[in-house]
Amino acid sequence: MLTEVETAKIAIPLGLVLIGNILRLRSGICSTVLRVLGFFSLGLNIGKIDLFSDMLIISSIIIGTVIAMYTPHYSHLKYGNLGLVMPVDIFLLSMTLVFASEYLIELITFWLLTELLGFLLIAYDYIAKKEEQAMSAAVKYLVFSMIPTDVALFILLAITGFAEAFNTPLRSIAPRLADPVVLTMIILGFFSKAAIFPLHFWLPDAHSVAPSPASALLSGLMVKMGVFAIYLLSHYPINRDLAASITLFSGFLTTIYGALQASTQCDVKRLLAYSTTSNTALIAVLMALYLVSSDRVFIEAAMLYTAAHAVYKASMFMDSGFIELLTGERDVRRLGYIGQISPLESMAALLSVLAILGIPPSMGFLAKVFTFASISRYITISWIYIAALIVASIKVSLSIIYNIVYLRSHFSVRGTIQASNINRGALILQPYTFIASLLSLILVLALYILDCSGYIELELFKKLTSFLASSLILFAFLGLSLYKFFKSIAIEGWRQ
């Protein structure tokens, strides 16, 4: 059961965020400070469980801090009020508490709250602007993501029993999942949250119609709840071969499908949404390889990939929100001039793309190294690892294509500024998206601190420490050079 200390670790963040939201009409600065402190106080939950949970919590904290500063400006610019702020804040809190859950009943409680808030945020434009497309996407999310996942959770609760759900630590329960039908239902239910085949098709609509701060959290963190649930299943006495077979089959298909779809999109938010299905599926593949091999290196690779993708997707959806508010446009074919108006924003987008593609010393670099190193270790043992290596390689190649497509919204030889459509007010969002583009480096720093404290034991990370430190200088030099270049091509009238 929850102790007073454990209750405080939930109550303090919630209280600070709620007070911050109550005060936002009187003092914007005070409100933001309290909300940021609320997200930072989620750090009280670090160190309670394991490194995978801690990395998800740390990712949530740093993403939440930036989103806390970004959302009020975005909400005011798009809706003329601050109504979006509280649901986004509570959505992030509930999601982080899912990752911090110590008991099954906690997990289910915060999971259900997160899903309901997700539905509200996907439907937000219907509530605020009566846009039918938003309600249609929210209903699709309800039917093909919420309901299957809830069924899986309640099956797990029924098999575990209420006594164990309240009193036995989440990773110590031993639900009887020997029946292949029951196990398959639970896995598919969690697939629906992670947007993995066959219940993947709700995500592009939902993430593309939601407000950009919500999309950043939906795509960066909420789909990771499905991956996190699969990770939890690996602790239980299950048919590992069956679970691995289902996950590999669906993961392979979705990884390639999502990357191909992302490469053909012209809408910047749909492109990012499809890329999420691809990346999340590849993380699930790593989980499946852990089920096959029982080698923790695959969990480490999945953990790093999860964190890298979370911060990348948060920064890119924040950028897409900036683009939409600045220009009133999301089609890359009608953009291409953002770099001429906002060199800082364009540099932030490019740094985010370089991070996920694997530039050192970013978390994306670590994710790529751990992913390919872990798979390569076993390629002489089974064809499964060869297939995984091929799929991962194809995915990386396609990710270069769709990220270049995305960057066309910032840089294009045919990009002509439509002066009548430019909303200068959106320029206030630039600092927050730039900070978000650096979150990948902040995560690596957090990992280094955990390593120095002896909390983690990642052998490959220790070998890379010196290289990461030296490459940081090169990364800073690259960033400064890019900014000077973008600034030189910016139109003087838009820089003032």
PLY file of the C-alpha trace (Angstrom):
ply
format ascii 1.0
element vertex 496
property float x
property float y
property float z
element edge 495
property int vertex1
property int vertex2
end_header
0.00 0.00 0.00
1.03 3.60 -0.46
2.97 5.08 2.47
2.85 8.73 3.50
6.15 9.35 1.70
4.87 7.73 -1.49
1.65 9.74 -1.28
3.69 12.94 -0.93
5.59 12.09 -4.12
2.26 12.20 -5.92
0.63 15.06 -3.99
3.50 17.57 -4.20
3.76 17.70 -8.02
-0.02 17.73 -8.38
-0.43 20.49 -5.78
2.24 22.73 -7.30
0.85 22.35 -10.82
-2.72 23.01 -9.71
-1.73 26.11 -7.70
0.30 27.31 -10.67
-2.73 26.97 -12.90
-4.96 28.77 -10.42
-2.51 31.69 -10.25
-1.87 31.98 -13.99
-4.49 34.71 -14.47
-2.80 36.94 -11.87
0.88 36.31 -12.47
2.15 34.50 -15.52
5.72 34.30 -14.22
4.68 32.97 -10.80
2.38 30.45 -12.45
5.12 29.16 -14.74
7.62 28.88 -11.88
5.19 26.84 -9.77
4.28 24.57 -12.68
7.94 23.98 -13.54
8.68 23.21 -9.88
5.79 20.78 -9.97
7.34 18.89 -12.87
10.77 18.96 -11.23
9.30 17.53 -8.03
8.40 14.44 -10.03
12.09 13.69 -9.58
11.16 12.48 -6.09
9.98 9.32 -7.86
13.43 8.62 -9.36
15.34 5.73 -7.84
12.29 3.87 -6.54
12.08 1.14 -9.18
14.57 0.60 -12.02
16.54 2.44 -14.65
13.94 2.02 -17.41
11.30 3.75 -15.30
13.78 6.40 -14.20
14.73 7.29 -17.78
11.06 7.67 -18.67
10.51 9.87 -15.61
13.58 12.01 -16.38
12.44 12.37 -19.99
8.98 13.41 -18.80
10.43 16.00 -16.41
12.64 17.75 -18.94
9.98 17.62 -21.66
7.35 18.83 -19.21
9.51 21.76 -18.13
9.80 23.06 -21.69
6.15 22.32 -22.52
5.13 24.23 -19.36
6.72 27.38 -20.80
5.60 26.77 -24.39
1.92 25.90 -23.85
0.58 29.23 -22.44
1.95 31.18 -25.42
0.71 28.57 -27.88
-2.75 28.45 -26.28
-3.07 32.23 -26.28
-1.95 32.53 -29.91
-4.17 29.76 -31.26
-7.26 29.92 -29.06
-7.12 33.40 -27.52
-7.15 31.98 -23.99
-5.16 29.74 -21.64
-7.67 26.89 -21.52
-5.21 24.38 -22.95
-2.67 24.77 -20.14
-4.26 22.77 -17.32
-5.29 19.66 -19.34
-1.78 19.48 -20.84
-0.18 19.80 -17.39
-2.38 17.14 -15.77
-1.93 14.89 -18.81
1.84 14.98 -18.36
1.62 14.44 -14.60
-0.66 11.41 -14.88
1.51 9.91 -17.61
4.70 10.33 -15.58
3.01 8.70 -12.59
2.23 5.71 -14.82
5.97 5.27 -15.31
6.56 5.78 -11.57
3.87 3.30 -10.44
4.97 0.75 -7.85
1.74 -1.23 -7.71
-0.65 -2.50 -10.36
-3.55 -0.50 -8.95
-1.49 2.70 -9.27
-0.60 1.85 -12.85
-4.22 1.25 -13.83
-5.51 4.36 -12.04
-3.04 6.76 -13.66
-3.25 4.93 -16.99
-7.03 5.45 -17.17
-6.67 9.12 -16.19
-4.03 9.60 -18.90
-6.28 8.01 -21.52
-9.25 10.21 -20.64
-7.12 13.34 -20.81
-5.67 12.12 -24.10
-9.18 11.84 -25.50
-9.98 15.38 -24.31
-6.83 16.81 -25.89
-7.34 15.04 -29.21
-10.88 16.40 -29.30
-9.78 19.85 -28.09
-10.20 21.61 -31.42
-13.76 20.28 -31.60
-14.44 21.68 -28.12
-12.76 25.02 -28.88
-13.51 25.47 -32.58
-16.16 22.86 -33.48
-13.80 21.13 -35.90
-15.41 17.79 -36.78
-12.10 16.22 -37.78
-10.87 16.47 -34.19
-13.89 14.62 -32.81
-13.58 11.95 -35.50
-9.93 11.38 -34.56
-10.82 11.29 -30.84
-13.50 8.64 -31.42
-11.04 6.56 -33.46
-8.58 6.86 -30.57
-11.30 5.79 -28.12
-12.29 2.68 -30.10
-8.89 1.49 -31.31
-6.53 2.61 -28.52
-8.37 3.22 -25.26
-10.77 0.29 -25.25
-8.28 -2.46 -26.29
-5.75 -1.24 -23.74
-8.34 -1.03 -20.97
-9.45 -4.59 -21.73
-5.83 -5.74 -21.44
-5.37 -3.93 -18.13
-8.56 -5.28 -16.59
-7.71 -8.82 -17.69
-4.35 -8.39 -16.00
-6.07 -7.06 -12.87
-8.58 -9.93 -12.80
-5.84 -12.54 -13.11
-3.61 -10.85 -10.54
-6.34 -10.23 -7.98
-7.13 -7.10 -5.98
-5.07 -8.10 -2.94
-1.86 -8.43 -4.95
-2.70 -5.38 -7.06
-2.75 -3.25 -3.90
0.03 -4.87 -1.87
2.56 -6.57 -4.16
5.11 -4.49 -6.10
4.30 -4.25 -9.79
7.36 -6.18 -10.93
6.86 -8.91 -8.32
3.32 -9.95 -9.17
3.01 -13.26 -11.01
-0.20 -13.23 -13.08
-1.00 -16.59 -14.68
-0.69 -15.79 -18.38
-0.07 -19.32 -19.68
-3.19 -19.30 -21.86
-2.02 -18.19 -25.35
-5.34 -16.48 -26.12
-5.21 -14.38 -22.95
-1.56 -13.46 -23.52
-2.26 -12.51 -27.13
-5.19 -10.29 -26.08
-3.04 -8.50 -23.51
-0.16 -7.96 -25.94
-2.45 -6.66 -28.68
-4.08 -4.35 -26.15
-0.72 -2.82 -25.33
0.13 -2.70 -29.04
-2.90 -0.46 -29.50
-1.43 2.12 -27.11
1.96 1.95 -28.82
0.29 2.21 -32.27
1.76 -1.09 -33.48
0.04 -3.29 -36.10
-2.80 -4.32 -36.20
-4.13 -1.40 -34.08
-1.84 1.33 -35.37
-4.09 3.38 -37.66
-5.61 5.67 -35.02
-2.35 7.50 -34.38
-1.80 9.66 -37.53
-5.23 11.28 -37.25
-5.06 11.75 -33.47
-1.57 13.24 -33.33
-2.05 15.48 -36.34
-5.29 17.13 -35.13
-4.35 17.57 -31.46
-2.85 20.91 -30.35
0.92 20.79 -30.78
1.81 20.68 -27.04
-0.56 17.72 -26.70
0.87 16.09 -29.84
4.36 16.46 -28.36
3.26 14.49 -25.30
1.07 12.00 -27.16
3.83 11.13 -29.59
6.82 11.63 -27.35
5.54 9.94 -24.21
2.05 8.43 -24.29
2.77 5.79 -26.93
5.72 4.76 -24.72
3.16 3.57 -22.19
2.50 0.64 -24.54
6.23 -0.12 -24.76
6.51 0.23 -20.98
3.69 -2.29 -20.52
5.47 -4.79 -22.79
8.58 -4.26 -20.69
6.55 -5.06 -17.55
5.26 -8.26 -19.16
8.85 -9.45 -19.56
9.04 -9.68 -15.74
6.14 -12.12 -15.54
5.96 -15.89 -16.12
4.71 -15.79 -19.72
5.25 -17.83 -22.87
8.24 -15.80 -24.00
8.46 -17.47 -27.42
4.82 -16.61 -28.21
5.17 -13.07 -26.93
8.39 -12.56 -28.89
6.89 -14.01 -32.09
3.84 -11.72 -31.98
5.95 -8.67 -31.15
8.55 -9.37 -33.84
5.94 -9.93 -36.55
3.98 -6.79 -35.73
7.10 -4.78 -34.97
8.80 -5.59 -38.28
5.69 -4.70 -40.27
5.01 -1.44 -38.44
8.63 -0.28 -38.50
8.78 -0.43 -42.29
5.17 0.67 -42.88
5.45 3.73 -40.62
8.74 4.86 -42.16
7.41 4.43 -45.71
4.24 6.37 -44.90
6.23 9.16 -43.23
8.39 9.47 -46.35
5.33 10.18 -48.51
3.62 12.78 -46.30
3.45 16.50 -47.07
1.63 17.53 -43.87
4.36 18.11 -41.27
2.29 16.77 -38.36
1.15 13.61 -40.18
4.77 12.99 -41.19
5.82 13.17 -37.55
2.91 10.96 -36.50
3.77 8.18 -38.95
7.43 8.32 -37.93
6.29 7.70 -34.35
4.67 4.39 -35.31
7.93 3.34 -36.98
10.18 4.29 -34.07
7.91 2.81 -31.42
7.69 -0.45 -33.36
11.48 -0.69 -33.54
11.64 -0.24 -29.76
9.13 -3.10 -29.45
11.40 -5.23 -31.67
14.23 -4.65 -29.20
11.91 -5.77 -26.40
11.10 -8.92 -28.37
14.79 -9.68 -28.84
15.19 -9.41 -25.07
12.41 -11.96 -24.64
14.26 -14.29 -27.01
17.76 -13.81 -25.64
17.25 -12.64 -22.02
20.21 -10.32 -22.61
19.76 -7.00 -20.77
21.62 -5.17 -23.52
18.37 -5.13 -25.54
16.52 -3.50 -22.63
19.30 -0.91 -22.41
19.03 -0.23 -26.15
15.23 0.04 -25.92
15.52 2.39 -22.94
17.94 4.74 -24.71
15.93 4.65 -27.93
12.75 5.44 -25.99
14.32 8.48 -24.32
15.93 9.70 -27.55
12.68 9.48 -29.49
10.68 11.13 -26.68
12.72 14.33 -26.68
13.08 14.38 -30.47
9.37 14.07 -31.06
8.53 16.64 -28.40
10.84 19.22 -30.01
9.61 18.49 -33.54
5.92 18.77 -32.67
6.69 22.03 -30.89
8.38 23.16 -34.10
5.37 22.10 -36.18
3.16 24.16 -33.87
5.43 27.16 -34.42
5.25 26.68 -38.20
1.45 26.41 -38.17
0.98 29.50 -36.01
3.56 31.53 -37.92
2.30 30.74 -41.42
-1.16 29.17 -41.08
0.23 26.33 -43.18
1.41 22.71 -42.64
2.10 21.54 -46.20
5.85 21.42 -46.86
5.21 22.12 -50.55
3.89 25.57 -49.67
6.56 26.36 -47.10
10.36 26.36 -47.34
10.95 29.88 -46.07
10.98 29.43 -42.27
14.78 29.66 -42.27
14.54 33.14 -43.82
12.22 34.36 -41.06
13.53 32.54 -38.00
17.12 31.23 -38.19
16.98 30.18 -34.52
13.89 28.03 -35.12
15.37 26.42 -38.21
18.60 25.65 -36.39
16.57 24.06 -33.59
14.73 21.85 -36.09
17.97 20.81 -37.77
19.67 20.02 -34.44
16.70 17.87 -33.43
16.88 15.97 -36.72
20.64 15.48 -36.42
20.16 14.20 -32.85
17.66 11.49 -33.80
19.77 10.54 -36.83
22.64 9.88 -34.44
25.01 12.84 -34.26
27.27 12.55 -31.18
27.03 13.31 -28.31
23.22 13.18 -28.46
20.98 10.52 -26.98
20.11 9.54 -30.55
23.76 8.58 -31.07
23.72 6.37 -27.97
20.42 4.81 -29.05
21.80 3.93 -32.50
25.06 2.54 -31.10
23.31 0.38 -28.49
20.68 -0.80 -30.98
23.06 -1.96 -33.69
25.69 -3.24 -31.24
23.13 -5.35 -29.36
21.66 -6.88 -32.53
25.06 -7.48 -34.14
26.19 -9.43 -31.09
23.72 -12.22 -32.00
23.59 -12.25 -35.83
25.57 -15.51 -36.02
23.09 -17.25 -33.71
19.73 -16.89 -35.47
18.10 -15.47 -38.61
15.85 -13.42 -36.33
18.71 -11.09 -35.49
19.69 -10.79 -39.14
16.09 -9.83 -39.97
16.07 -7.31 -37.12
19.32 -5.79 -38.37
17.93 -5.46 -41.90
14.69 -3.88 -40.67
16.57 -1.44 -38.43
18.88 -0.49 -41.31
15.94 0.11 -43.68
14.23 2.18 -41.01
17.32 4.36 -40.47
17.64 4.90 -44.24
13.99 5.90 -44.57
14.24 8.18 -41.56
16.87 10.20 -43.41
14.38 10.63 -46.26
11.40 11.74 -44.21
13.46 14.04 -42.01
14.78 15.75 -45.14
11.17 16.08 -46.32
10.30 17.71 -43.01
13.23 20.11 -43.21
11.92 21.30 -46.57
9.41 23.31 -44.55
12.38 25.34 -43.29
14.66 25.32 -46.32
13.63 25.15 -49.96
14.89 26.90 -53.08
11.27 27.40 -54.07
10.14 28.72 -50.70
8.57 32.15 -51.08
7.38 34.12 -48.09
3.66 34.84 -48.11
3.83 38.09 -46.17
0.08 38.35 -45.67
0.04 35.05 -43.79
2.89 35.70 -41.35
1.92 35.95 -37.68
4.82 37.69 -35.94
3.38 36.75 -32.55
4.51 33.15 -33.09
8.14 34.26 -32.84
7.73 34.24 -29.04
7.83 30.42 -29.22
11.37 30.30 -30.67
13.33 30.07 -27.38
11.29 27.12 -26.16
11.68 25.06 -29.32
15.40 25.83 -29.28
15.69 24.60 -25.67
13.73 21.49 -26.68
16.25 20.77 -29.43
18.95 20.54 -26.74
17.06 18.07 -24.53
18.84 15.15 -26.16
22.13 16.51 -24.79
20.57 17.10 -21.37
19.50 13.46 -21.26
23.06 12.34 -21.98
24.25 14.56 -19.14
21.67 12.98 -16.82
22.91 9.55 -17.89
26.49 10.62 -17.16
25.50 11.79 -13.66
23.76 8.49 -12.99
26.86 6.67 -14.21
29.21 8.68 -12.00
26.95 8.06 -9.00
27.19 4.32 -9.59
23.44 4.01 -10.16
23.81 2.53 -13.63
26.11 -0.07 -15.15
26.13 0.39 -18.93
29.45 -1.02 -20.10
29.26 0.42 -23.60
28.37 3.86 -22.22
31.51 3.87 -20.08
33.61 3.14 -23.17
32.00 6.06 -25.02
32.28 8.65 -22.24
35.53 10.25 -23.42
34.33 10.34 -27.02
31.04 11.94 -26.01
32.83 14.63 -24.01
35.14 15.56 -26.88
32.34 15.52 -29.45
30.36 18.00 -27.35
32.83 20.70 -28.40
32.32 19.81 -32.05
28.54 19.84 -31.54
28.69 23.34 -30.02
30.87 24.55 -32.89
28.43 23.04 -35.40
25.47 24.73 -33.72
27.16 28.12 -33.71
28.19 27.76 -37.36
24.67 26.76 -38.38
23.15 29.71 -36.57
25.52 32.16 -38.24
24.73 30.63 -41.61
20.95 30.76 -41.10
21.21 34.28 -39.78
23.13 35.33 -42.89
20.35 34.14 -45.19
17.53 35.59 -43.08
15.62 38.50 -44.59
16.48 41.64 -42.67
12.88 42.73 -42.37
11.90 39.56 -40.54
14.79 39.64 -38.08
13.73 42.90 -36.49
0 1
1 2
2 3
3 4
4 5
5 6
6 7
7 8
8 9
9 10
10 11
11 12
12 13
13 14
14 15
15 16
16 17
17 18
18 19
19 20
20 21
21 22
22 23
23 24
24 25
25 26
26 27
27 28
28 29
29 30
30 31
31 32
32 33
33 34
34 35
35 36
36 37
37 38
38 39
39 40
40 41
41 42
42 43
43 44
44 45
45 46
46 47
47 48
48 49
49 50
50 51
51 52
52 53
53 54
54 55
55 56
56 57
57 58
58 59
59 60
60 61
61 62
62 63
63 64
64 65
65 66
66 67
67 68
68 69
69 70
70 71
71 72
72 73
73 74
74 75
75 76
76 77
77 78
78 79
79 80
80 81
81 82
82 83
83 84
84 85
85 86
86 87
87 88
88 89
89 90
90 91
91 92
92 93
93 94
94 95
95 96
96 97
97 98
98 99
99 100
100 101
101 102
102 103
103 104
104 105
105 106
106 107
107 108
108 109
109 110
110 111
111 112
112 113
113 114
114 115
115 116
116 117
117 118
118 119
119 120
120 121
121 122
122 123
123 124
124 125
125 126
126 127
127 128
128 129
129 130
130 131
131 132
132 133
133 134
134 135
135 136
136 137
137 138
138 139
139 140
140 141
141 142
142 143
143 144
144 145
145 146
146 147
147 148
148 149
149 150
150 151
151 152
152 153
153 154
154 155
155 156
156 157
157 158
158 159
159 160
160 161
161 162
162 163
163 164
164 165
165 166
166 167
167 168
168 169
169 170
170 171
171 172
172 173
173 174
174 175
175 176
176 177
177 178
178 179
179 180
180 181
181 182
182 183
183 184
184 185
185 186
186 187
187 188
188 189
189 190
190 191
191 192
192 193
193 194
194 195
195 196
196 197
197 198
198 199
199 200
200 201
201 202
202 203
203 204
204 205
205 206
206 207
207 208
208 209
209 210
210 211
211 212
212 213
213 214
214 215
215 216
216 217
217 218
218 219
219 220
220 221
221 222
222 223
223 224
224 225
225 226
226 227
227 228
228 229
229 230
230 231
231 232
232 233
233 234
234 235
235 236
236 237
237 238
238 239
239 240
240 241
241 242
242 243
243 244
244 245
245 246
246 247
247 248
248 249
249 250
250 251
251 252
252 253
253 254
254 255
255 256
256 257
257 258
258 259
259 260
260 261
261 262
262 263
263 264
264 265
265 266
266 267
267 268
268 269
269 270
270 271
271 272
272 273
273 274
274 275
275 276
276 277
277 278
278 279
279 280
280 281
281 282
282 283
283 284
284 285
285 286
286 287
287 288
288 289
289 290
290 291
291 292
292 293
293 294
294 295
295 296
296 297
297 298
298 299
299 300
300 301
301 302
302 303
303 304
304 305
305 306
306 307
307 308
308 309
309 310
310 311
311 312
312 313
313 314
314 315
315 316
316 317
317 318
318 319
319 320
320 321
321 322
322 323
323 324
324 325
325 326
326 327
327 328
328 329
329 330
330 331
331 332
332 333
333 334
334 335
335 336
336 337
337 338
338 339
339 340
340 341
341 342
342 343
343 344
344 345
345 346
346 347
347 348
348 349
349 350
350 351
351 352
352 353
353 354
354 355
355 356
356 357
357 358
358 359
359 360
360 361
361 362
362 363
363 364
364 365
365 366
366 367
367 368
368 369
369 370
370 371
371 372
372 373
373 374
374 375
375 376
376 377
377 378
378 379
379 380
380 381
381 382
382 383
383 384
384 385
385 386
386 387
387 388
388 389
389 390
390 391
391 392
392 393
393 394
394 395
395 396
396 397
397 398
398 399
399 400
400 401
401 402
402 403
403 404
404 405
405 406
406 407
407 408
408 409
409 410
410 411
411 412
412 413
413 414
414 415
415 416
416 417
417 418
418 419
419 420
420 421
421 422
422 423
423 424
424 425
425 426
426 427
427 428
428 429
429 430
430 431
431 432
432 433
433 434
434 435
435 436
436 437
437 438
438 439
439 440
440 441
441 442
442 443
443 444
444 445
445 446
446 447
447 448
448 449
449 450
450 451
451 452
452 453
453 454
454 455
455 456
456 457
457 458
458 459
459 460
460 461
461 462
462 463
463 464
464 465
465 466
466 467
467 468
468 469
469 470
470 471
471 472
472 473
473 474
474 475
475 476
476 477
477 478
478 479
479 480
480 481
481 482
482 483
483 484
484 485
485 486
486 487
487 488
488 489
489 490
490 491
491 492
492 493
493 494
494 495
